């Protein structure tokens, strides 16, 4: 499994989150690679683990607890909360 990418800059995270919520995978991957220098696998893993708008689990849409990296209490999926 590929690692997820840590993006520290708030503006970059916000931009990537907006691209993600617009469901624009083909825009997200090159942009996160440009920002972080990561590989395609890491870019894809990050995209797939970003929580949805409203702090909802990317897999089952359950509301998530506090934190920037959160395991869903229902399905146990890893979520990156960037909003």
DOTI-913734 format. One record per residue: residue number from 1; residue in three letters; chain; x, y, z of N, C-alpha, C in turn. Coordinates in Angstrom, 2 decimals. Atoms other than C-alpha are relative to their C-alpha. Example, Ala and Ser with C-alpha at 12.3 -4.5 7.8 and 13.67 -1.06 7.14 Angstrom:
// DOTI-913734
<k: 1, r: ala, c: A, neast: 0.89, nnorth: -1.19, nup: 0.00, caeast: 12.30, canorth: -4.50, caup: 7.80, ceast: 0.90, cnorth: 1.20, cup: 0.00> $
<k: 2, r: ser, c: A, neast: -0.82, nnorth: -1.19, nup: -0.06, caeast: 13.67, canorth: -1.06, caup: 7.14, ceast: -0.77, cnorth: 1.09, cup: 0.73> $
//
This chain:
// DOTI-913734
<k: 1, r: unk, c: A, neast: 0.84, nnorth: -1.17, nup: 0.00, caeast: 0.00, canorth: 0.00, caup: 0.00, ceast: 0.88, cnorth: 1.24, cup: 0.00> $
<k: 2, r: unk, c: A, neast: -0.75, nnorth: -1.25, nup: 0.08, caeast: 1.26, canorth: 3.46, caup: -0.86, ceast: -0.29, cnorth: 0.87, cup: 1.23> $
<k: 3, r: unk, c: A, neast: 0.17, nnorth: -0.95, nup: -1.09, caeast: 1.77, canorth: 6.08, caup: 1.82, ceast: -0.84, cnorth: 1.18, cup: -0.46> $
<k: 4, r: unk, c: A, neast: 0.70, nnorth: -1.24, nup: 0.32, caeast: -0.43, canorth: 9.15, caup: 1.99, ceast: 0.99, cnorth: 1.15, cup: 0.14> $
<k: 5, r: unk, c: A, neast: -0.89, nnorth: -1.14, nup: 0.05, caeast: 1.13, canorth: 12.56, caup: 1.45, ceast: -0.38, cnorth: 1.01, cup: 1.08> $
<k: 6, r: unk, c: A, neast: 0.22, nnorth: -1.07, nup: -0.98, caeast: 1.53, canorth: 15.12, caup: 4.23, ceast: 0.18, cnorth: 1.33, cup: -0.72> $
<k: 7, r: unk, c: A, neast: -0.06, nnorth: -1.34, nup: 0.57, caeast: 0.72, canorth: 18.58, caup: 2.91, ceast: -0.19, cnorth: 0.97, cup: 1.15> $
<k: 8, r: unk, c: A, neast: 0.02, nnorth: -0.85, nup: -1.19, caeast: 1.56, canorth: 21.11, caup: 5.59, ceast: -0.63, cnorth: 1.37, cup: -0.23> $
<k: 9, r: unk, c: A, neast: 0.49, nnorth: -1.35, nup: 0.27, caeast: 0.61, canorth: 24.39, caup: 3.91, ceast: -1.52, cnorth: 0.01, cup: -0.10> $
<k: 10, r: unk, c: A, neast: 1.46, nnorth: -0.04, nup: -0.04, caeast: -3.01, canorth: 25.31, caup: 4.66, ceast: -0.60, cnorth: 0.35, cup: -1.37> $
<k: 11, r: unk, c: A, neast: 0.55, nnorth: -0.41, nup: 1.30, caeast: -3.57, canorth: 27.04, caup: 1.30, ceast: 0.07, cnorth: -1.14, cup: -1.01> $
<k: 12, r: unk, c: A, neast: -0.13, nnorth: 1.16, nup: 0.91, caeast: -2.28, canorth: 23.99, caup: -0.61, ceast: -1.04, cnorth: -1.07, cup: 0.36> $
<k: 13, r: unk, c: A, neast: 0.98, nnorth: 0.99, nup: -0.43, caeast: -4.46, canorth: 21.67, caup: 1.48, ceast: -1.40, cnorth: 0.41, cup: -0.40> $
<k: 14, r: unk, c: A, neast: 1.34, nnorth: -0.51, nup: 0.36, caeast: -7.51, canorth: 23.87, caup: 0.88, ceast: -0.24, cnorth: -0.14, cup: -1.50> $
<k: 15, r: unk, c: A, neast: 0.13, nnorth: 0.13, nup: 1.46, caeast: -6.85, canorth: 23.94, caup: -2.87, ceast: -0.24, cnorth: -1.46, cup: -0.38> $
<k: 16, r: unk, c: A, neast: 0.15, nnorth: 1.43, nup: 0.31, caeast: -6.46, canorth: 20.15, caup: -3.00, ceast: -1.35, cnorth: -0.54, cup: 0.48> $
<k: 17, r: unk, c: A, neast: 1.30, nnorth: 0.43, nup: -0.50, caeast: -9.56, canorth: 19.63, caup: -0.86, ceast: -1.12, cnorth: 0.45, cup: -0.95> $
<k: 18, r: unk, c: A, neast: 1.01, nnorth: -0.51, nup: 0.93, caeast: -11.59, canorth: 21.82, caup: -3.22, ceast: -0.01, cnorth: -0.80, cup: -1.31> $
<k: 19, r: unk, c: A, neast: -0.09, nnorth: 0.84, nup: 1.21, caeast: -10.33, canorth: 19.82, caup: -6.22, ceast: -0.62, cnorth: -1.37, cup: 0.28> $
<k: 20, r: unk, c: A, neast: 0.54, nnorth: 1.31, nup: -0.39, caeast: -11.21, canorth: 16.60, caup: -4.37, ceast: -1.52, cnorth: 0.04, cup: 0.09> $
<k: 21, r: unk, c: A, neast: 1.45, nnorth: -0.06, nup: -0.14, caeast: -14.74, canorth: 17.73, caup: -3.48, ceast: -0.70, cnorth: 0.25, cup: -1.33> $
<k: 22, r: unk, c: A, neast: 0.55, nnorth: -0.15, nup: 1.35, caeast: -15.26, canorth: 18.68, caup: -7.13, ceast: 0.15, cnorth: -1.29, cup: -0.81> $
<k: 23, r: unk, c: A, neast: -0.17, nnorth: 1.32, nup: 0.63, caeast: -14.39, canorth: 15.02, caup: -7.92, ceast: 0.85, cnorth: 0.07, cup: -1.26> $
<k: 24, r: unk, c: A, neast: -0.88, nnorth: -0.19, nup: 1.15, caeast: -11.54, canorth: 15.99, caup: -10.23, ceast: 1.35, cnorth: -0.69, cup: 0.24> $
<k: 25, r: unk, c: A, neast: -1.19, nnorth: 0.82, nup: -0.24, caeast: -9.05, canorth: 13.16, caup: -9.73, ceast: 1.14, cnorth: 0.35, cup: -0.96> $
<k: 26, r: unk, c: A, neast: -1.05, nnorth: -0.26, nup: 0.99, caeast: -7.19, canorth: 13.95, caup: -12.95, ceast: 0.63, cnorth: 1.38, cup: 0.13> $
<k: 27, r: unk, c: A, neast: -0.60, nnorth: -1.28, nup: -0.34, caeast: -6.57, canorth: 17.48, caup: -11.72, ceast: 0.77, cnorth: -0.09, cup: 1.32> $
<k: 28, r: unk, c: A, neast: -0.59, nnorth: 0.15, nup: -1.32, caeast: -5.73, canorth: 16.42, caup: -8.16, ceast: 1.39, cnorth: -0.62, cup: -0.07> $
<k: 29, r: unk, c: A, neast: -1.27, nnorth: 0.74, nup: 0.03, caeast: -2.93, canorth: 13.97, caup: -8.99, ceast: 1.17, cnorth: 0.86, cup: -0.46> $
<k: 30, r: unk, c: A, neast: -1.16, nnorth: -0.81, nup: 0.39, caeast: -0.67, canorth: 16.30, caup: -10.98, ceast: 0.26, cnorth: 1.17, cup: 0.96> $
<k: 31, r: unk, c: A, neast: -0.19, nnorth: -1.14, nup: -0.89, caeast: -1.29, canorth: 19.16, caup: -8.56, ceast: 0.68, cnorth: -0.41, cup: 1.30> $
<k: 32, r: unk, c: A, neast: -0.65, nnorth: 0.43, nup: -1.25, caeast: -0.35, canorth: 17.22, caup: -5.40, ceast: 1.43, cnorth: -0.45, cup: -0.28> $
<k: 33, r: unk, c: A, neast: -1.37, nnorth: 0.38, nup: 0.36, caeast: 2.67, canorth: 15.83, caup: -7.21, ceast: 0.88, cnorth: 1.23, cup: -0.17> $
<k: 34, r: unk, c: A, neast: -0.74, nnorth: -1.25, nup: 0.16, caeast: 3.72, canorth: 19.37, caup: -8.11, ceast: 0.32, cnorth: 0.62, cup: 1.37> $
<k: 35, r: unk, c: A, neast: -0.18, nnorth: -0.59, nup: -1.32, caeast: 3.26, canorth: 20.55, caup: -4.52, ceast: 0.99, cnorth: -0.78, cup: 0.85> $
<k: 36, r: unk, c: A, neast: -0.75, nnorth: 0.83, nup: -0.96, caeast: 4.88, canorth: 17.61, caup: -2.74, ceast: 1.16, cnorth: -0.80, cup: -0.59> $
<k: 37, r: unk, c: A, neast: -1.03, nnorth: 0.85, nup: 0.60, caeast: 7.06, canorth: 15.77, caup: -5.24, ceast: -0.26, cnorth: -1.48, cup: 0.18> $
<k: 38, r: unk, c: A, neast: 0.34, nnorth: 1.40, nup: -0.25, caeast: 5.25, canorth: 12.52, caup: -4.41, ceast: -0.19, cnorth: -0.76, cup: -1.32> $
<k: 39, r: unk, c: A, neast: 0.26, nnorth: 0.85, nup: 1.15, caeast: 4.72, canorth: 9.60, caup: -6.75, ceast: -1.49, cnorth: -0.15, cup: -0.26> $
<k: 40, r: unk, c: A, neast: 1.40, nnorth: 0.20, nup: 0.37, caeast: 1.51, canorth: 8.57, caup: -8.47, ceast: -0.74, cnorth: -0.83, cup: 1.05> $
<k: 41, r: unk, c: A, neast: 0.64, nnorth: 0.85, nup: -1.01, caeast: 0.76, canorth: 5.87, caup: -5.88, ceast: -0.37, cnorth: 0.77, cup: 1.25> $
<k: 42, r: unk, c: A, neast: 0.27, nnorth: -0.80, nup: -1.19, caeast: 1.03, canorth: 8.29, caup: -2.98, ceast: -1.11, cnorth: 1.03, cup: -0.27> $
<k: 43, r: unk, c: A, neast: 1.04, nnorth: -0.97, nup: 0.37, caeast: -1.11, canorth: 10.86, caup: -4.82, ceast: -1.37, cnorth: -0.67, cup: -0.01> $
<k: 44, r: unk, c: A, neast: 1.27, nnorth: 0.73, nup: 0.06, caeast: -3.83, canorth: 8.28, caup: -5.47, ceast: -0.46, cnorth: -0.39, cup: 1.41> $
<k: 45, r: unk, c: A, neast: 0.36, nnorth: 0.40, nup: -1.37, caeast: -3.74, canorth: 6.98, caup: -1.87, ceast: -0.52, cnorth: 1.19, cup: 0.79> $
<k: 46, r: unk, c: A, neast: 0.45, nnorth: -1.20, nup: -0.71, caeast: -4.09, canorth: 10.52, caup: -0.55, ceast: -1.39, cnorth: 0.39, cup: -0.47> $
<k: 47, r: unk, c: A, neast: 1.32, nnorth: -0.34, nup: 0.55, caeast: -7.02, canorth: 11.26, caup: -2.87, ceast: -1.07, cnorth: -0.92, cup: 0.57> $
<k: 48, r: unk, c: A, neast: 0.99, nnorth: 0.98, nup: -0.44, caeast: -8.80, canorth: 8.07, caup: -1.82, ceast: -0.30, cnorth: 0.08, cup: 1.49> $
<k: 49, r: unk, c: A, neast: 0.20, nnorth: -0.06, nup: -1.45, caeast: -8.37, canorth: 8.76, caup: 1.92, ceast: -0.44, cnorth: 1.37, cup: 0.50> $
<k: 50, r: unk, c: A, neast: 0.49, nnorth: -1.32, nup: -0.44, caeast: -9.49, canorth: 12.40, caup: 1.96, ceast: -1.47, cnorth: -0.10, cup: 0.42> $
<k: 51, r: unk, c: A, neast: 1.37, nnorth: 0.00, nup: -0.49, caeast: -12.62, canorth: 12.80, caup: 4.07, ceast: -0.84, cnorth: 0.94, cup: -0.85> $
<k: 52, r: unk, c: A, neast: 0.92, nnorth: -0.84, nup: 0.75, caeast: -15.66, canorth: 14.30, caup: 2.42, ceast: -0.35, cnorth: 1.27, cup: 0.74> $
<k: 53, r: unk, c: A, neast: 0.45, nnorth: -1.25, nup: -0.60, caeast: -17.14, canorth: 17.71, caup: 3.08, ceast: -0.85, cnorth: -0.29, cup: 1.23> $
<k: 54, r: unk, c: A, neast: 0.75, nnorth: 0.20, nup: -1.23, caeast: -18.61, canorth: 18.06, caup: 6.55, ceast: 0.63, cnorth: -1.03, cup: 0.91> $
<k: 55, r: unk, c: A, neast: -0.73, nnorth: 0.99, nup: -0.81, caeast: -15.95, canorth: 15.74, caup: 8.04, ceast: -0.68, cnorth: -1.36, cup: -0.04> $
<k: 56, r: unk, c: A, neast: 0.65, nnorth: 1.30, nup: 0.17, caeast: -17.65, canorth: 12.63, caup: 6.63, ceast: 1.02, cnorth: -1.02, cup: -0.51> $
<k: 57, r: unk, c: A, neast: -0.89, nnorth: 1.08, nup: 0.42, caeast: -15.84, canorth: 9.31, caup: 6.18, ceast: -0.06, cnorth: -0.17, cup: -1.52> $
<k: 58, r: unk, c: A, neast: -0.06, nnorth: 0.17, nup: 1.46, caeast: -14.67, canorth: 8.82, caup: 2.59, ceast: -0.63, cnorth: -1.30, cup: -0.45> $
<k: 59, r: unk, c: A, neast: 0.52, nnorth: 1.32, nup: 0.38, caeast: -15.93, canorth: 5.24, caup: 2.65, ceast: -1.48, cnorth: -0.19, cup: 0.31> $
<k: 60, r: unk, c: A, neast: 1.37, nnorth: 0.31, nup: -0.41, caeast: -19.20, canorth: 5.16, caup: 4.60, ceast: -0.82, cnorth: 1.24, cup: 0.36> $
<k: 61, r: unk, c: A, neast: 0.66, nnorth: -1.29, nup: -0.27, caeast: -20.08, canorth: 8.86, caup: 5.14, ceast: -0.40, cnorth: 0.23, cup: 1.45> $
<k: 62, r: unk, c: A, neast: 0.25, nnorth: -0.21, nup: -1.42, caeast: -20.20, canorth: 8.52, caup: 8.92, ceast: 0.73, cnorth: 1.27, cup: 0.45> $
<k: 63, r: unk, c: A, neast: -0.70, nnorth: -1.17, nup: -0.52, caeast: -19.40, canorth: 11.80, caup: 10.72, ceast: 1.24, cnorth: -0.43, cup: 0.79> $
<k: 64, r: unk, c: A, neast: -1.29, nnorth: 0.34, nup: -0.63, caeast: -15.79, canorth: 11.77, caup: 11.95, ceast: 0.24, cnorth: 0.81, cup: 1.26> $
<k: 65, r: unk, c: A, neast: -0.40, nnorth: -0.70, nup: -1.21, caeast: -14.32, canorth: 12.73, caup: 15.29, ceast: 1.01, cnorth: 1.09, cup: -0.31> $
<k: 66, r: unk, c: A, neast: -0.96, nnorth: -1.08, nup: 0.14, caeast: -11.80, canorth: 15.48, caup: 15.89, ceast: 1.35, cnorth: -0.52, cup: -0.45> $
<k: 67, r: unk, c: A, neast: -1.35, nnorth: 0.33, nup: 0.43, caeast: -8.33, canorth: 15.50, caup: 14.38, ceast: 0.14, cnorth: 0.13, cup: -1.51> $
<k: 68, r: unk, c: A, neast: -0.30, nnorth: -0.09, nup: 1.43, caeast: -6.64, canorth: 15.73, caup: 11.01, ceast: 0.16, cnorth: -1.37, cup: -0.65> $
<k: 69, r: unk, c: A, neast: -0.09, nnorth: 1.39, nup: 0.47, caeast: -6.05, canorth: 11.98, caup: 10.69, ceast: -0.88, cnorth: -0.81, cup: 0.94> $
<k: 70, r: unk, c: A, neast: 1.03, nnorth: 0.60, nup: -0.83, caeast: -9.05, canorth: 10.02, caup: 11.91, ceast: -0.40, cnorth: -1.36, cup: -0.56> $
<k: 71, r: unk, c: A, neast: 0.58, nnorth: 1.29, nup: 0.38, caeast: -10.09, canorth: 6.37, caup: 11.84, ceast: -1.50, cnorth: 0.09, cup: 0.23> $
<k: 72, r: unk, c: A, neast: 1.45, nnorth: -0.01, nup: -0.11, caeast: -13.81, canorth: 6.06, caup: 11.20, ceast: -0.44, cnorth: -0.96, cup: 1.10> $
<k: 73, r: unk, c: A, neast: 0.49, nnorth: 0.85, nup: -1.10, caeast: -15.66, canorth: 4.71, caup: 14.23, ceast: -0.89, cnorth: -1.14, cup: -0.51> $
<k: 74, r: unk, c: A, neast: 0.89, nnorth: 1.03, nup: 0.54, caeast: -17.99, canorth: 2.67, caup: 11.99, ceast: 0.75, cnorth: -1.02, cup: -0.85> $
<k: 75, r: unk, c: A, neast: -0.64, nnorth: 0.93, nup: 0.94, caeast: -15.89, canorth: 1.19, caup: 9.16, ceast: 1.51, cnorth: -0.13, cup: 0.19> $
<k: 76, r: unk, c: A, neast: -1.41, nnorth: 0.01, nup: -0.34, caeast: -12.40, canorth: 1.88, caup: 10.60, ceast: 0.93, cnorth: 0.44, cup: -1.11> $
<k: 77, r: unk, c: A, neast: -0.84, nnorth: -0.51, nup: 1.08, caeast: -11.15, canorth: 3.50, caup: 7.39, ceast: 0.78, cnorth: 1.22, cup: 0.47> $
<k: 78, r: unk, c: A, neast: -0.83, nnorth: -1.17, nup: -0.27, caeast: -8.33, canorth: 6.01, caup: 7.63, ceast: -0.52, cnorth: 1.17, cup: -0.81> $
<k: 79, r: unk, c: A, neast: 0.47, nnorth: -1.21, nup: 0.68, caeast: -9.47, canorth: 9.55, caup: 6.78, ceast: 0.94, cnorth: 1.15, cup: 0.29> $
<k: 80, r: unk, c: A, neast: -0.74, nnorth: -1.25, nup: -0.13, caeast: -7.46, canorth: 12.69, caup: 6.16, ceast: -1.00, cnorth: 1.13, cup: -0.07> $
<k: 81, r: unk, c: A, neast: 0.97, nnorth: -1.09, nup: -0.05, caeast: -9.48, canorth: 15.73, caup: 7.17, ceast: 0.73, cnorth: 1.29, cup: -0.34> $
<k: 82, r: unk, c: A, neast: -0.70, nnorth: -1.19, nup: 0.49, caeast: -8.32, canorth: 18.75, caup: 5.15, ceast: -0.90, cnorth: 1.19, cup: -0.18> $
<k: 83, r: unk, c: A, neast: 0.87, nnorth: -1.17, nup: 0.19, caeast: -11.29, canorth: 21.08, caup: 5.32, ceast: 0.08, cnorth: 0.92, cup: 1.19> $
//
